[in-house]
Amino acid sequence: MRDFLELVVSATASGCVYALVALAYLLMTRPTGIINFAVGEWAMVGAFGGFLLLSRFPIPYPVAIGLVLLGMFVVGGLTERLTVRPLVEAGAPPLAPILALLGMLVVFRELISVSFGPDPQPVPPAFGFGRLELGLLAGSHQSFFIIAVTAVVFTGVWYFFERTLAGKSFEAVAIDRRAAALMGINLRLVTALAFCAGGAVAGLAGLLVSPNVSAHYLMGLPLAIQGFTALVIGGVGRVEGALLGGLILAFVEQFTVRYAPVPPGLAMGVPLVLLIGFLLLRPTGLLLAREARA
Amino acid sequence: MKALAGYLLAALVLSALAFVLGSYQTDVYRKLLLWITLALGYNFLFGIAGQVAFSHFAFYGIGAYAILILLFQVGLPLPLAILVGIAVCVVLSLLVAIPATRLEGFYLALATLAFAQLFVVVLNEGRSITGGTGGLANYRLPDVLGVRITGPWYTVVIVLLMLGTLALLWRLDKSWFGRACRAVRDDAQAAQAMGVNVARTKIIAYAITSALAGVAGMVYAFVDNTVSPVTFGLENVFQLLFMVIVGGSGRHAGAIVGAVLLYLLPVFLSPLIGHHHALVFGLVMVAVVLFQPKGLIGIWDYWVARWRAA
C-alpha cells in the first residue's frame, strides 16, 4: 500500500511535467494551428537557466524562477518574431512554420551543447532533497512542489481562458481566425503572446523536472514527444485535456514499469502503443473543444 | 532510349569511381549513395505525395534486420530472402498505412513517429533474434552464383540500387500515379472530385516508398556487416526530412542535392570546427525554409530561367 501510494505521488509529479509541456503546445497550437516541436528544447533551455541561476551563480529560488519565466517568455517571443511571423505574413503553406521550428529545435539544442558541453549539469530542487509525508502520501519535496506549481499554473490558465476578456479573444481566434480578426482582435499580438506564454510554460516544465534528470542538451526531444502524447490523449481543444492527458500517460508509464509482467525495456513501448491507439480510435482526444456558439 | 543511355553512363561513371577510392573514402561514398537512395524515396513520400511520415528509417531498419534474420536464422537462400523481406516491408507498411491514412497532417506524423520508436524498442528487446542493443554482427554476404561480391564490386551494387530507385521513382512520378499523388497533396477534395481514389493513392505511395527503403536497408546490412538499433533511431529521420527540404521538396534533383550537401557537410566541417557543424546544419535548415522555400534547387531553376530569357 505504501509502495503504491508513493508511486501515485511520483507518477502525479511526472504527469504534471508532461501536462505543462502539453499546455505549452496547446497555448501555441490553439490560436495558430502550429505544432511547435521545439517546446522540448525550450524546456531544456529553462533547465539550463536553472543551472546558471541556482548552481553556478546561486540566487534565491523565487528570484531564479521569475527570471527563468521572464527569459523564456522573451525566447518564445523572439522565436515567433524571427521564424513564424515572416512565414505567416508571406502566406506560406501551414507546414512551413512547423518545419522552420523543427530547424530551430536543432539550433537551440546545438547552441546549448556548444556553450555548456555534453555533460549533464546539476540543478538543485526548490526545497532540498528531503522527503515529505502527508498522512499516507509520501514523496520527495520536489514532487509535491511540482504538483503545487502545476495546479497554480493550470488554475491560472483556466481562469484566463474562461473568465477574462483577453482569454476569450484567444479562444475566438482559435475558433475562427478570420471572424476574430474582423471583430477587431489583433491576430499578430495574439500569436506573439501565444508563443511567449508557450515559452514560459515550457521553460517552467524544464526547470521543475531538471533536479530529477539533470540539465542535459539531449533532454528536449523525449519531453517534446511525451508532451505531445499527453496532448493527443487529452485533446488539443481544452486546457483541462492537457492535464488529464499528462496524468494518464505518466500513470500508464510508471504502473506498467512497476507492476506489469513485461521486461522494463518493453514497458517503454506501452506509452507508444497508447499513443497509436488514441490516434486511431479517438484522434480528437478525450475532451472535445467547445463549438462556436450561435 | 536517351534516358537509358543516360542511366548507363551514370552507372559507368559512378561505378568507375568505386575502383579509385581508398577505404575511408569508399565508406563515405557508399553511405552517401545510400542516403541519396533514402532521400529519393522520402522525397516521393513527403514532397510528391505530401505525407509527413517519420517511419522511413524504421523501414530501412526492417529491411536490414529482415534479410539477416531470413538468411541466417530461417536459412532461406538469398533470392528468396530478398523477396520475403520485401513482402514483410509491404505488409508492415500496409498495416501502418491503412489505418493511418484516416489521419490528417501531423497526426500521421505522430503515428509513424510512435511506430518508428516502437521498432527501436522491439529491436532492443528482441533477445537473440535481433541481438538486443548490440545488434547483429559476424556475418557476410552469401556467394551469388558461386561469386563473392566484395570491395568495389559491392559499391557497384549500391550504385545500381540508387539508380534503380531513381529510375523507378522517375517513371512513377511521370505516370498517372505521380500526377494523382501531386493532386492529392495539393487538394485532396479536388482530387477526389476528379475521380482520384484518395485513400488508395496515399496507401500505395506509402507502401512503395517504404518497400524501397526496406530494399535499401537490405543492401545496407552488408555495408558495415553489422546492424544495431542506434542506426535506426529518430535523429536520422529528421536528417532525411531536412535533406529533402534543403534540396527542394518534390524534385528528384533536389533530394540528391540535399542528401549530398547535408551528408558531406559534417564530413568536411567536423575537422574544421568540431561539433559546431550541427549548429550550422540547423541554421541552414531555418534559413532555407525562411528565404528559399523551394530549396536550393530553386536557386538553380531561377538562374536557368534567367539564362533562357536572356
HADDOCK unambig.tbl for C-alpha pairs under 7 A between the chains (distance, minus, plus):
assign (segid A and resid 87 and name CA) (segid B and resid 290 and name CA) 6.70 0.50 0.50
assign (segid A and resid 96 and name CA) (segid B and resid 289 and name CA) 6.62 0.50 0.50
assign (segid A and resid 100 and name CA) (segid B and resid 286 and name CA) 5.06 0.50 0.50
assign (segid A and resid 100 and name CA) (segid B and resid 289 and name CA) 5.79 0.50 0.50
assign (segid A and resid 103 and name CA) (segid B and resid 282 and name CA) 5.13 0.50 0.50
assign (segid A and resid 103 and name CA) (segid B and resid 285 and name CA) 5.41 0.50 0.50
assign (segid A and resid 103 and name CA) (segid B and resid 286 and name CA) 5.12 0.50 0.50
assign (segid A and resid 104 and name CA) (segid B and resid 282 and name CA) 6.56 0.50 0.50
assign (segid A and resid 104 and name CA) (segid B and resid 286 and name CA) 6.58 0.50 0.50
assign (segid A and resid 106 and name CA) (segid B and resid 279 and name CA) 6.93 0.50 0.50
assign (segid A and resid 106 and name CA) (segid B and resid 282 and name CA) 5.04 0.50 0.50
assign (segid A and resid 107 and name CA) (segid B and resid 279 and name CA) 5.53 0.50 0.50
assign (segid A and resid 107 and name CA) (segid B and resid 282 and name CA) 4.94 0.50 0.50
assign (segid A and resid 107 and name CA) (segid B and resid 283 and name CA) 6.33 0.50 0.50
assign (segid A and resid 110 and name CA) (segid B and resid 278 and name CA) 6.39 0.50 0.50
assign (segid A and resid 110 and name CA) (segid B and resid 279 and name CA) 5.20 0.50 0.50
assign (segid A and resid 111 and name CA) (segid B and resid 279 and name CA) 6.75 0.50 0.50
assign (segid A and resid 114 and name CA) (segid B and resid 276 and name CA) 6.82 0.50 0.50
assign (segid A and resid 265 and name CA) (segid B and resid 121 and name CA) 6.79 0.50 0.50
assign (segid A and resid 265 and name CA) (segid B and resid 125 and name CA) 6.29 0.50 0.50
assign (segid A and resid 266 and name CA) (segid B and resid 121 and name CA) 6.42 0.50 0.50
assign (segid A and resid 266 and name CA) (segid B and resid 125 and name CA) 6.49 0.50 0.50
assign (segid A and resid 269 and name CA) (segid B and resid 118 and name CA) 5.75 0.50 0.50
assign (segid A and resid 269 and name CA) (segid B and resid 121 and name CA) 6.27 0.50 0.50
assign (segid A and resid 272 and name CA) (segid B and resid 114 and name CA) 5.39 0.50 0.50
assign (segid A and resid 272 and name CA) (segid B and resid 118 and name CA) 6.59 0.50 0.50
assign (segid A and resid 276 and name CA) (segid B and resid 111 and name CA) 5.55 0.50 0.50
assign (segid A and resid 276 and name CA) (segid B and resid 114 and name CA) 6.73 0.50 0.50
assign (segid A and resid 279 and name CA) (segid B and resid 107 and name CA) 6.93 0.50 0.50
assign (segid A and resid 279 and name CA) (segid B and resid 111 and name CA) 6.74 0.50 0.50
assign (segid A and resid 280 and name CA) (segid B and resid 99 and name CA) 6.72 0.50 0.50
